[in-house]
Amino acid sequence: MKKYLCLSFVCLSIFSCGGSEDSGNSIEKENTAPTIPVLLSPTNNKLCIDNLVNFQWDVAVDAEKNPISYQIQVAKDNQFLQIVKTSEGTANAQAISLEKGMAYYWRVKAIDSKNLASKYSSTYNFYTEGTGFSNHLPFSPELVFPASNAVLNTTSVTLKWNASDVDVNDILLYDVFFGTTNPPTQKLGENKTATTLVVDLEASKNYYWRVVVKDNKGGETMGQLWNFKTN
């Protein structure tokens, strides 16, 4: 009887120790990226009188309450291929000196202390006032449809884009270049007022297109090269 009692006591001791050891383990919570910042100033399509531009955006939120820093990028094109300034800091505002009489594009992302970043914010554009300027160039056209690198199963498509100008009374006109050569040289639409164009397609082709936006005062801006293909 004593033998059985001793054996039971040893087993209970083992289980008790094992349970105590397991209870000390904790599961580390997975880190998540901060929220995407929302741009505040300068607002989209803004004409900035001063070339020292004060940028501001909403404070991002981190679910794990990790410290957050921000990266701001300012570029001369809406694809951010011509970046003129990249800067990081913990404040949700920054003043940057830029050239006069230029169109600029900006965006911001949030980064937590574990180096996990949000996606970039939406892109805003603005114009810095130049000395003695009476007219400003239109901003680069923005792609609406079809998406870049899209694959289409159709014999025609309606190309769609947007464009804007800080000179609100300017009339914008569009030239559309479209074709299978890169870059496209065939002009399908000239001095169009609409921001759409229907084009016919062939199967198994790569298509390239771009839009040139013009105002009624001689200003002209060539857009980025866009592309898609057909099955």
C-alpha positions as CSV (number, residue, x, y, z in Angstrom):
1,M,0.0,0.0,0.0
2,K,2.8,2.4,0.9
3,K,4.5,1.5,-2.4
4,Y,1.3,2.6,-4.4
5,L,1.0,5.8,-2.3
6,C,4.6,6.7,-3.0
7,L,4.2,6.1,-6.8
8,S,1.0,8.2,-6.9
9,F,2.8,11.0,-5.1
10,V,5.7,11.0,-7.6
11,C,3.3,11.1,-10.6
12,L,1.4,14.0,-9.1
13,S,4.7,15.8,-8.5
14,I,5.8,15.4,-12.1
15,F,2.4,16.6,-13.5
16,S,2.4,19.5,-11.1
17,C,5.9,20.6,-12.1
18,G,5.0,20.2,-15.8
19,G,1.8,22.2,-15.5
20,S,3.6,25.0,-13.6
21,E,6.3,25.1,-16.4
22,D,3.7,25.3,-19.1
23,S,1.8,28.2,-17.4
24,G,5.0,30.3,-17.6
25,N,5.0,30.2,-21.4
26,S,3.3,33.2,-23.2
27,I,2.5,33.6,-26.9
28,E,3.9,36.8,-28.4
29,K,1.3,38.8,-30.3
30,E,2.1,39.2,-34.0
31,N,3.1,42.8,-35.0
32,T,1.0,44.7,-37.4
33,A,1.7,47.7,-39.6
34,P,0.5,51.2,-38.6
35,T,-2.5,52.7,-40.4
36,I,-2.0,54.6,-43.6
37,P,-1.5,58.3,-43.1
38,V,-4.2,60.7,-44.5
39,L,-2.8,63.7,-46.2
40,L,-4.0,67.1,-44.9
41,S,-1.9,70.0,-46.4
42,P,-1.1,71.1,-49.0
43,T,-4.5,69.9,-50.4
44,N,-4.7,68.2,-53.8
45,N,-4.4,70.6,-56.8
46,K,-3.2,73.4,-54.5
47,L,-1.3,76.5,-55.7
48,C,1.3,77.2,-53.1
49,I,2.4,80.8,-53.1
50,D,5.5,80.2,-51.0
51,N,8.1,77.7,-52.2
52,L,8.8,76.7,-48.6
53,V,5.9,74.2,-48.4
54,N,4.5,73.0,-45.0
55,F,3.4,69.4,-45.3
56,Q,1.0,67.9,-42.8
57,W,-0.9,64.6,-42.4
58,D,-3.0,62.8,-39.8
59,V,-1.3,60.8,-37.0
60,A,-1.2,57.1,-37.9
61,V,-2.3,54.5,-35.3
62,D,-0.3,51.4,-34.3
63,A,-2.4,48.5,-32.8
64,E,0.6,47.4,-30.6
65,K,1.3,51.0,-29.6
66,N,4.8,50.9,-31.0
67,P,6.5,54.2,-31.6
68,I,5.8,55.5,-35.1
69,S,8.0,57.5,-37.6
70,Y,7.0,58.8,-41.0
71,Q,8.6,58.9,-44.4
72,I,7.6,61.6,-46.8
73,Q,8.4,61.6,-50.5
74,V,8.2,64.6,-52.9
75,A,8.6,64.1,-56.6
76,K,8.2,65.9,-60.0
77,D,6.1,63.1,-61.4
78,N,3.2,61.1,-60.1
79,Q,5.0,57.7,-60.6
80,F,7.8,58.9,-58.2
81,L,10.6,58.3,-60.7
82,Q,11.9,61.8,-60.2
83,I,12.1,62.1,-56.4
84,V,13.5,65.4,-55.2
85,K,13.1,64.8,-51.5
86,T,12.8,61.8,-49.1
87,S,12.8,62.5,-45.4
88,E,11.9,60.6,-42.2
89,G,10.9,61.9,-38.8
90,T,8.6,61.3,-35.9
91,A,6.4,64.4,-36.4
92,N,3.4,64.4,-38.6
93,A,4.5,67.6,-40.3
94,Q,7.5,68.9,-42.2
95,A,8.5,72.0,-44.0
96,I,10.5,71.5,-47.3
97,S,11.9,74.2,-49.6
98,L,11.3,73.5,-53.3
99,E,11.8,75.2,-56.6
100,K,9.5,77.9,-57.8
101,G,7.1,77.4,-60.7
102,M,7.0,73.6,-60.5
103,A,4.4,70.9,-60.2
104,Y,5.1,68.4,-57.4
105,Y,3.6,65.2,-56.1
106,W,3.8,63.9,-52.5
107,R,2.9,60.9,-50.4
108,V,3.6,59.6,-46.8
109,K,3.9,56.2,-45.1
110,A,4.1,55.2,-41.4
111,I,6.8,53.0,-40.0
112,D,6.7,51.4,-36.5
113,S,9.7,50.8,-34.3
114,K,10.0,47.2,-35.5
115,N,10.4,48.5,-39.1
116,L,7.0,47.4,-40.3
117,A,5.6,50.0,-42.7
118,S,2.1,50.9,-43.9
119,K,1.4,51.3,-47.5
120,Y,1.9,54.8,-49.0
121,S,-0.9,57.3,-48.7
122,S,-2.8,58.5,-51.7
123,T,-0.8,60.9,-53.9
124,Y,-1.5,64.7,-53.8
125,N,-0.2,67.2,-56.2
126,F,0.4,71.0,-55.9
127,Y,2.2,73.8,-57.8
128,T,4.7,76.3,-56.4
129,E,4.1,79.8,-57.7
130,G,6.8,81.1,-60.0
131,T,8.0,84.7,-60.3
132,G,5.8,86.6,-62.8
133,F,3.9,83.5,-63.9
134,S,0.5,84.1,-65.5
135,N,-0.1,80.5,-66.5
136,H,0.7,77.1,-64.9
137,L,1.2,73.9,-66.7
138,P,-1.4,71.2,-66.2
139,F,-0.6,68.3,-63.8
140,S,0.4,65.0,-65.3
141,P,-2.7,62.9,-66.4
142,E,-3.7,60.2,-63.9
143,L,-4.6,56.7,-65.1
144,V,-8.2,55.5,-64.5
145,F,-8.7,52.5,-66.8
146,P,-7.4,50.0,-67.7
147,A,-5.0,49.4,-64.9
148,S,-1.3,49.3,-65.8
149,N,-0.2,45.8,-66.9
150,A,-3.9,44.6,-67.0
151,V,-4.8,41.6,-69.2
152,L,-8.0,42.1,-71.2
153,N,-10.4,39.6,-72.9
154,T,-12.2,42.0,-75.2
155,T,-12.1,43.4,-78.8
156,S,-12.4,47.0,-77.7
157,V,-11.8,49.1,-74.6
158,T,-12.6,52.6,-73.3
159,L,-9.4,54.3,-72.2
160,K,-10.0,56.6,-69.2
161,W,-7.9,59.2,-67.5
162,N,-8.1,62.3,-65.3
163,A,-6.2,65.6,-65.4
164,S,-6.3,68.9,-63.5
165,D,-4.8,72.4,-63.5
166,V,-4.4,74.9,-60.7
167,D,-5.6,77.6,-63.1
168,V,-9.3,76.7,-62.6
169,N,-10.5,78.6,-65.6
170,D,-8.2,76.9,-68.1
171,I,-9.8,74.7,-70.7
172,L,-7.9,71.3,-70.9
173,L,-7.5,69.4,-74.2
174,Y,-6.0,66.0,-74.7
175,D,-3.9,64.2,-77.4
176,V,-3.9,60.4,-77.0
177,F,-1.1,58.3,-78.4
178,F,-1.9,54.6,-78.7
179,G,-0.4,51.5,-80.4
180,T,1.7,48.3,-80.1
181,T,5.0,50.2,-80.3
182,N,6.9,51.4,-77.2
183,P,6.5,54.3,-77.0
184,P,3.4,54.7,-79.1
185,T,3.6,57.2,-82.0
186,Q,0.1,56.9,-83.5
187,K,-2.1,59.8,-82.4
188,L,-5.7,58.5,-82.2
189,G,-7.2,61.5,-80.5
190,E,-6.2,65.2,-80.8
191,N,-7.4,68.2,-78.9
192,K,-10.1,66.1,-77.2
193,T,-12.2,67.6,-74.4
194,A,-13.4,64.2,-73.1
195,T,-11.2,62.1,-70.8
196,T,-12.2,58.9,-72.5
197,L,-11.4,57.2,-75.8
198,V,-12.7,54.0,-77.3
199,V,-10.1,51.9,-79.2
200,D,-10.3,48.6,-81.0
201,L,-8.0,45.7,-80.0
202,E,-6.5,42.6,-81.4
203,A,-5.8,39.3,-79.6
204,S,-2.4,38.5,-78.1
205,K,-1.0,42.0,-78.3
206,N,0.8,44.4,-76.0
207,Y,-0.6,47.9,-76.1
208,Y,1.0,51.2,-75.0
209,W,-0.6,54.6,-74.5
210,R,-0.1,58.0,-73.1
211,V,-1.9,61.3,-72.9
212,V,-0.7,64.8,-73.4
213,V,-2.7,67.4,-71.6
214,K,-2.8,71.0,-72.9
215,D,-4.4,74.1,-71.6
216,N,-5.8,76.9,-73.7
217,K,-2.8,79.2,-72.9
218,G,0.0,77.1,-74.5
219,G,0.8,75.0,-71.5
220,E,1.5,71.3,-72.2
221,T,2.4,68.3,-70.0
222,M,3.2,64.8,-71.3
223,G,1.8,62.0,-69.2
224,Q,3.4,58.7,-68.1
225,L,3.6,55.7,-70.4
226,W,0.8,53.1,-69.6
227,N,0.4,49.6,-70.9
228,F,-1.8,46.5,-71.0
229,K,-2.2,43.4,-73.1
230,T,-4.9,41.2,-74.6
231,N,-5.3,37.4,-74.5
